[in-house]
Amino acid sequence: MKIVGINTSPRKGSNSRIALVKALKTAKSKGADTVIYDLNDMNIRTCQADNYCVDNNGKCILDDDLQDVYKSIVESYGVILATPIYMGNVSSLAKIFIDRLHCLLRVDTVRDKKFSIIASQAAIEPPMYEYIKNNLDITSDIFQSIGFELEDVVLLIGNDSEEAILNKKDQLDKAVMVGNKITR
Ligand SMILES: Cc1cc2nc3c(=O)[nH]c(=O)nc-3n(C[C@H](O)[C@H](O)[C@H](O)COP(=O)(O)O)c2cc1C
């Protein structure tokens, strides 16, 4: 059983990445093989909208580092996306990743693979809190439309500095829960 982690935070001491690693370690303790991709350190381009994938059975024409990620996702049992909240939504790296999954829309390669989101934001109070949750719901819907089976969407709040999550047992516990549930 392979669980793939996708980190879309560019920063060192990323809270969402710390939670992702915790979830992956939990999955590993339950027998999973795990891998993490730090998209900010990879050569990844945005979707070119050339429809090559539509005419070529879901193959993306871009010969970049996301090709390895596609392979890993196809082999996997589940995928965990970690994202900071930027300007009320997922990070730009997460959006590039999601757009690049367009090639999987018409093929059946991710059918019923499990999927979870771990997001981290600074704000602790509505109204920001509410509309960000709505945006994460939309992101979850997109993954489900590709074929993934949604497991968890966890929004970690009040993380306004690097590694802030390390002092928050409740949030680290949520990461453990994500790792436990995705391996069920
Ligand atoms: C460009 C940018 C935009 C941000 N926008 C928001 C926001 O809309 N709402 C919020 O609560 N925090 C916002 N933040 C704070 C981050 O979401 C917060 O620090 C989060 O924990 C970062 O996750 P990371 O540590 O995994 O990178 C923003 C930070 C940056 C750098």
The ligand as an SDF file (V2000), in Angstrom:
LIG
                    3D

 31 33  0  0  0  0  0  0  0  0999 V2000
    0.9190   34.9790    0.1580 C   0  0  0  0  0  0  0  0  0  0  0  0
    0.2610   34.6000    1.4570 C   0  0  0  0  0  0  0  0  0  0  0  0
   -1.1120   34.6800    1.5680 C   0  0  0  0  0  0  0  0  0  0  0  0
   -1.7440   34.2990    2.7530 C   0  0  0  0  0  0  0  0  0  0  0  0
   -3.1100   34.3600    2.8140 N   0  0  0  0  0  0  0  0  0  0  0  0
   -3.7340   33.9500    3.9470 C   0  0  0  0  0  0  0  0  0  0  0  0
   -5.1580   33.9610    4.0200 C   0  0  0  0  0  0  0  0  0  0  0  0
   -5.8600   34.3060    3.0830 O   0  0  0  0  0  0  0  0  0  0  0  0
   -5.7330   33.5460    5.1770 N   0  0  0  0  0  0  0  0  0  0  0  0
   -4.9830   33.1300    6.2520 C   0  0  0  0  0  0  0  0  0  0  0  0
   -5.5630   32.7640    7.2680 O   0  0  0  0  0  0  0  0  0  0  0  0
   -3.6350   33.0830    6.1970 N   0  0  0  0  0  0  0  0  0  0  0  0
   -3.0060   33.4730    5.0780 C   0  0  0  0  0  0  0  0  0  0  0  0
   -1.6290   33.4200    4.9960 N   0  0  0  0  0  0  0  0  0  0  0  0
   -0.8720   32.7910    6.1110 C   0  0  0  0  0  0  0  0  0  0  0  0
   -0.6240   31.2950    5.8460 C   0  0  0  0  0  0  0  0  0  0  0  0
   -1.7920   30.6460    5.3960 O   0  0  0  0  0  0  0  0  0  0  0  0
   -0.1600   30.5760    7.1130 C   0  0  0  0  0  0  0  0  0  0  0  0
    1.0520   31.1250    7.5600 O   0  0  0  0  0  0  0  0  0  0  0  0
   -0.0280   29.0810    6.8830 C   0  0  0  0  0  0  0  0  0  0  0  0
    0.1460   28.4290    8.1090 O   0  0  0  0  0  0  0  0  0  0  0  0
    1.0790   28.7760    5.9270 C   0  0  0  0  0  0  0  0  0  0  0  0
    1.1900   27.3780    5.7530 O   0  0  0  0  0  0  0  0  0  0  0  0
    2.6420   26.7030    5.6720 P   0  0  0  0  0  0  0  0  0  0  0  0
    3.3410   27.0100    6.9740 O   0  0  0  0  0  0  0  0  0  0  0  0
    2.3790   25.2650    5.4980 O   0  0  0  0  0  0  0  0  0  0  0  0
    3.3550   27.2990    4.5020 O   0  0  0  0  0  0  0  0  0  0  0  0
   -0.9720   33.8280    3.8460 C   0  0  0  0  0  0  0  0  0  0  0  0
    0.4270   33.7630    3.7300 C   0  0  0  0  0  0  0  0  0  0  0  0
    1.0360   34.1450    2.5440 C   0  0  0  0  0  0  0  0  0  0  0  0
    2.5500   34.0480    2.4260 C   0  0  0  0  0  0  0  0  0  0  0  0
  1  2  1  0
  2  3  1  0
  2 30  2  0
  3  4  2  0
  4  5  1  0
  4 28  1  0
  5  6  2  0
  6  7  1  0
  6 13  1  0
  7  8  2  0
  7  9  1  0
  9 10  1  0
 10 11  2  0
 10 12  1  0
 12 13  2  0
 13 14  1  0
 14 15  1  0
 14 28  1  0
 15 16  1  0
 16 17  1  0
 16 18  1  0
 18 19  1  0
 18 20  1  0
 20 21  1  0
 20 22  1  0
 22 23  1  0
 23 24  1  0
 24 25  2  0
 24 26  1  0
 24 27  1  0
 28 29  2  0
 29 30  1  0
 30 31  1  0
M  END
$$$$
